[in-house]
Amino acid sequence: MSPAADAARLRVLRHVEELRETLPQPQFALLLRVLRSVAGQGGYGARLPVGDMDRAHFTPLVRNEMLRTWTMVGPAALQDPSCPRQLAASLDALLAGIDEETAALEGIAHASGLYGGAATGGVGGA
């Protein structure tokens, strides 16, 4: 990967980690799936299917963050064909980590009798 593409990927991942602390979990999970979809399709011009379950979370804030985050990649980085693939792989790893955390929290909640169903949200549907 070119230095410009790698710098863009790292910039996006840092920003995504910041968003993890500020966005509600369902919105953050949807944002990650959308970014992953865009990266997996090579960037600009990607189709973004949003299911009925996600429509409530596809708020103006999520749309704006999706656009803002994707512009951090930039057209120069996308000239490197490996950039979208590497970004998609990095987002996949982040999604997998979140899925593992969610499963662990749900297991703890079940074991302690605190599970209320929607308490942890979850990323699913990727």
Helices and strands as residue ranges (DSSP letters): H 3-22, H 25-40, H 52-55, H 60-71, H 74-78, H 82-112
